[in-house]
Amino acid sequence: MTTRKVPVTVLTGHLGAGKTTLLNRILSGDKGKKYAVIVNEFGEIGIDNELIVESDEEIYEMNNGCICCTVRGDLIGVMLKLLRRPGRFDAIVVETTGVADPAPVVQTFLMDEDVRRQVELDAVITLVDAMHYPLRLADSQEAEDQVAFADVVLINKVDLVDADALASVERRVAAINPYAARHRVRRADIDLSKILQIGAFDLQRFQALYDFGEAPAPHGCDDPDHEHGPDCGHAPEHQDGGHAHRHTISVASLSLRAGEIDGNRFFPWIQDLVKEKGPDILRMKGILALKGDERRCVVQGVHMIVEADHQQAWPEGEPRASRLVFIGRNLDMEGLRRQFEACQAVASCHELE
């Protein structure tokens, strides 16, 4: 009998973006669920724990270092401690410090076998401060990485900026990560069903929403209540003082398509690729049609960690097509395209008859 894995939501975003406000909305708004909460602060004395609303949830504070580096082992320890208390909660929420690189946090759920066996990473939710995000991009690499790793981006505090500034922020977010679902919010107020237990990290929601096509042409998005997705991609530029400026975005994304894939070609290629370019690969995810396998193969990776697993069989009548997405830095986009296409299975003489 298979035990249900506990879903984990990671809340990230730079300092002041609204993570604790969103966490309070989760704890006070989702009455049908009980959450275990892990709050990380950078510094010996934490205050976020005291800012969380009164509740009977299980709250653990980690303030002896940044969750993304010095205390990742502690994160695993807290997780395992929680998991020894079955039935006390329905899901786990991890709120990272504002200066956290999300990659090691995500890797925790991919690397540790005890954790993987009992929990599943449901989604990485990144909050962006609409007023201050351009400044954060200028002075913090983490601000860019937090968006690059997101499954959902909440552009918060939209009531504090004008329409042009908001559109500029949206363009910059879309340039970094065109695949994340995006929502404009005020005071982190959002329907919780759009961010909790949505299965975004394991590609179920990703597959349903995105066709892995190239980013579409920019268009206007002035409705603050519009639910933004991949059809809302924008070029990374904005108007400042009446003149157009193009910002340097170090993160780029690439969508690849192919037919059936030869696993004997693909897996050695991807392993060699992450050995060489792992530090520059922020996120990788895809669905492969492996030759000779009736099931979808789901591939996802963070830096040098790659995992592959099987989903359900391909639906009858659905084309067996392979799709792969990279989000990273300093990637040879055309080279990746050629190499992925070279992994396609070659039809045998019998199949050609």
C-alpha positions in Angstrom: 0.0 0.0 0.0 1.5 3.4 -1.1 1.7 6.0 1.6 0.6 9.5 0.4 3.5 11.8 0.2 3.3 15.1 2.1 3.3 18.1 -0.2 5.8 20.9 0.5 5.4 24.5 -0.7 8.5 26.7 -0.7 7.9 30.5 -0.3 10.8 32.6 -1.5 11.3 36.2 -2.5 13.6 39.0 -1.6 13.5 41.0 1.6 10.2 42.8 2.0 8.5 41.1 -0.9 5.6 39.8 1.4 6.5 36.2 2.2 5.3 36.4 5.8 2.1 38.2 4.8 1.4 35.4 2.4 2.2 32.8 5.0 -0.2 34.4 7.4 -2.9 34.3 4.7 -2.2 30.6 4.3 -2.4 29.8 8.0 -5.6 31.9 8.6 -7.3 31.3 5.3 -7.1 27.6 4.5 -9.3 26.3 7.3 -9.6 22.8 5.9 -5.9 22.1 6.2 -3.2 22.0 8.9 0.3 23.0 8.0 3.7 22.5 9.5 5.7 25.7 8.9 9.5 26.0 8.7 10.7 29.6 8.9 14.3 30.5 8.1 15.9 33.8 9.1 19.4 35.0 8.6 20.7 36.0 12.0 21.0 34.8 15.5 17.8 36.5 16.6 14.7 35.9 14.5 11.5 37.9 14.5 9.6 36.3 11.6 8.3 33.6 13.9 6.7 36.3 16.1 5.1 38.0 13.1 3.2 34.8 12.2 -0.4 34.9 13.2 -1.6 33.0 16.3 -2.4 29.5 15.3 -2.2 26.0 16.4 0.1 25.1 13.5 3.5 23.5 14.2 6.0 26.2 13.5 9.8 25.6 13.5 12.2 28.5 13.3 15.7 28.1 11.9 17.8 31.2 12.6 21.3 29.8 12.9 22.1 30.5 9.2 20.7 30.8 5.7 18.7 27.8 4.8 20.3 27.6 1.4 23.8 27.0 2.7 24.9 26.5 6.3 21.8 24.8 7.6 20.6 22.6 4.7 21.4 19.6 6.9 19.3 21.2 9.6 16.4 21.5 7.1 16.6 17.8 6.5 16.7 17.2 10.2 13.6 19.3 10.8 11.8 17.6 7.9 12.5 14.1 9.3 11.4 15.2 12.8 8.1 16.4 11.4 7.6 13.3 9.4 7.9 11.1 12.5 4.6 12.7 13.6 2.1 11.4 11.1 -1.4 12.8 11.1 -0.5 16.1 12.7 -0.5 18.1 9.5 -1.6 17.9 5.8 1.3 19.8 4.2 4.5 21.7 4.9 5.4 25.3 4.1 9.0 26.4 4.0 9.6 30.2 4.1 13.2 31.0 3.2 15.1 34.0 4.1 15.0 36.9 1.6 18.6 36.4 0.6 18.4 32.7 0.0 19.4 31.0 -3.2 16.5 28.7 -3.9 18.6 26.0 -5.7 20.0 24.2 -2.6 16.6 24.3 -1.0 15.1 22.6 -4.0 18.0 20.1 -4.2 17.2 19.0 -0.6 14.0 17.5 -1.9 15.8 15.7 -4.8 18.9 14.5 -3.0 17.9 13.1 0.4 16.3 9.6 0.0 14.5 9.7 3.4 13.0 13.1 2.5 12.1 12.1 -1.0 10.4 8.9 0.1 8.0 10.8 2.4 7.5 14.3 0.9 7.1 15.8 -2.6 7.9 19.3 -3.6 4.6 20.8 -4.8 5.7 24.3 -6.0 8.2 27.1 -5.5 6.2 30.3 -5.0 8.2 33.5 -5.5 7.0 36.9 -4.4 8.2 40.0 -6.2 8.0 43.5 -4.7 6.6 45.5 -7.7 8.0 48.8 -6.3 11.5 47.6 -5.5 12.2 44.7 -7.9 14.2 46.7 -10.4 16.5 47.8 -7.6 16.8 44.3 -6.3 17.8 43.0 -9.8 20.5 45.6 -9.8 22.1 44.7 -6.5 21.2 41.1 -5.8 21.8 38.0 -7.9 19.3 36.1 -5.6 16.4 38.3 -6.8 16.9 37.0 -10.3 17.5 33.4 -9.3 14.4 33.3 -7.1 12.2 34.2 -10.1 14.1 31.7 -12.3 13.3 28.9 -10.0 9.7 29.8 -9.5 6.7 27.7 -10.5 4.4 30.6 -9.6 5.4 34.3 -9.3 3.2 36.7 -7.3 3.9 40.2 -8.3 3.0 41.9 -5.0 2.2 45.5 -4.0 0.8 46.3 -7.4 -1.2 49.1 -5.8 2.0 51.0 -5.0 3.2 51.5 -8.6 1.7 53.0 -11.7 0.7 51.0 -14.8 3.9 51.6 -16.7 6.1 50.6 -13.8 4.0 47.5 -13.2 4.2 46.5 -16.9 8.0 47.0 -16.7 8.3 44.6 -13.8 6.1 42.1 -15.5 8.3 42.2 -18.6 11.4 41.6 -16.6 9.9 38.7 -14.7 8.7 37.2 -17.9 12.2 37.6 -19.5 13.8 35.7 -16.6 11.2 32.9 -16.4 8.4 32.8 -19.1 7.2 29.4 -17.9 6.0 30.3 -14.4 2.4 31.2 -13.8 2.2 34.9 -12.8 -0.4 36.8 -10.7 -0.6 40.4 -9.8 -1.6 40.8 -6.1 -2.1 43.3 -3.4 -0.9 42.5 0.1 -0.2 38.9 -1.0 -3.9 38.3 -1.4 -4.6 35.4 -3.7 -7.0 32.5 -4.0 -4.9 29.8 -2.2 -6.1 27.1 -4.6 -3.8 28.8 -7.2 -0.6 28.3 -5.1 -1.2 25.3 -2.8 -1.2 21.6 -3.8 -1.1 22.5 -7.5 1.4 19.8 -8.5 3.5 22.4 -10.3 7.0 21.1 -9.6 6.3 17.6 -10.7 5.3 18.9 -14.2 1.6 17.9 -14.1 0.4 21.5 -14.0 3.3 22.6 -16.2 2.4 20.1 -18.8 -1.2 21.0 -18.7 -0.6 24.8 -19.1 2.4 25.1 -21.4 3.0 23.6 -24.8 6.8 24.3 -24.6 6.6 26.6 -27.6 8.7 29.6 -28.2 7.9 32.7 -26.1 5.2 34.7 -28.0 5.5 38.3 -29.0 5.0 40.9 -26.3 1.6 42.5 -25.8 -0.1 44.8 -23.3 -1.4 43.6 -20.0 -3.0 46.4 -18.0 -5.6 44.5 -16.1 -4.4 44.1 -12.5 -6.6 41.1 -12.0 -5.5 39.3 -15.1 -4.0 35.9 -14.4 -0.7 35.9 -16.2 0.8 32.9 -17.8 3.1 31.9 -20.7 1.0 33.8 -23.2 1.9 37.0 -21.5 5.7 37.0 -22.3 7.4 40.3 -22.7 10.7 41.6 -23.9 13.1 42.8 -21.1 12.7 46.5 -21.7 10.8 49.4 -20.2 10.1 53.0 -20.6 12.1 55.4 -18.4 11.8 59.1 -18.8 10.3 58.6 -22.2 13.2 56.6 -23.6 13.3 52.9 -24.1 16.0 51.0 -22.2 17.0 47.4 -22.4 18.0 45.7 -19.2 20.7 43.0 -19.1 19.0 39.8 -17.9 21.6 37.1 -17.3 19.1 34.3 -17.1 17.8 32.9 -20.4 15.3 30.1 -21.2 15.1 27.6 -24.0 12.2 25.4 -25.1 13.1 22.3 -27.2 11.0 19.9 -29.1 11.7 16.5 -30.7 10.1 13.2 -31.5 10.8 9.9 -29.9 14.0 9.9 -27.9 16.7 7.2 -27.7 17.4 6.9 -24.0 20.8 5.5 -24.8 21.7 8.8 -26.4 19.8 11.2 -24.2 20.8 10.1 -20.7 24.6 10.0 -21.4 24.3 13.4 -23.1 22.4 15.0 -20.2 24.8 13.6 -17.6 27.8 15.0 -19.5 26.0 18.3 -19.9 25.3 18.8 -16.2 28.8 17.8 -15.3 30.1 20.6 -17.6 27.4 23.2 -17.2 25.6 22.2 -14.0 26.3 25.5 -12.1 24.7 27.4 -15.0 21.6 25.3 -15.3 19.1 26.7 -12.8 16.1 24.6 -13.8 15.6 21.9 -16.3 12.3 20.0 -16.8 10.7 18.1 -19.6 8.6 15.2 -20.7 10.2 12.6 -23.0 8.7 10.0 -25.3 11.3 7.2 -25.0 11.5 4.7 -27.8 10.1 1.4 -26.7 8.5 2.8 -23.5 4.8 3.3 -23.4 4.9 5.7 -20.5 5.9 9.4 -20.3 9.3 9.9 -18.9 9.5 13.1 -16.7 12.9 14.7 -16.3 13.8 17.5 -14.0 17.0 18.9 -12.7 18.6 21.6 -10.6 22.2 22.5 -11.3 24.1 19.1 -11.3 21.2 17.0 -9.9 19.0 15.3 -12.5 16.2 12.8 -11.9 13.9 10.9 -14.2 10.7 9.1 -13.4 7.8 7.6 -15.3 4.3 9.0 -15.4 1.2 7.4 -16.9 1.1 5.9 -20.4 0.7 8.2 -23.3 -3.0 8.7 -24.0 -4.3 6.9 -27.1 -4.1 9.1 -30.1 -1.8 11.7 -28.5 1.4 12.4 -30.5 4.5 11.0 -28.8 6.5 14.1 -28.7 9.4 15.1 -26.4 9.8 18.5 -24.9 12.5 19.9 -22.7 13.0 23.3 -21.1 16.2 24.9 -19.8 16.5 28.0 -17.6 20.0 29.1 -17.0 23.0 31.3 -17.7 25.7 31.2 -20.3 24.1 28.3 -22.2 24.8 27.6 -25.8 21.2 27.6 -27.0 21.7 26.5 -30.6 24.1 23.8 -29.4 21.6 22.5 -26.9 19.0 22.4 -29.7 21.2 20.4 -32.0 22.3 18.0 -29.3 18.7 17.4 -28.1 17.5 16.7 -31.7 20.5 14.4 -32.1 19.0 12.2 -29.3 16.0 11.4 -31.4 15.5 7.7 -32.1 16.2 6.5 -35.6 13.6 4.3 -37.2 14.7 0.8 -37.9 14.5 -0.7 -41.4 11.5 -2.8 -40.3 9.7 0.3 -39.1 10.4 2.1 -42.4 8.8 -0.6 -44.5 
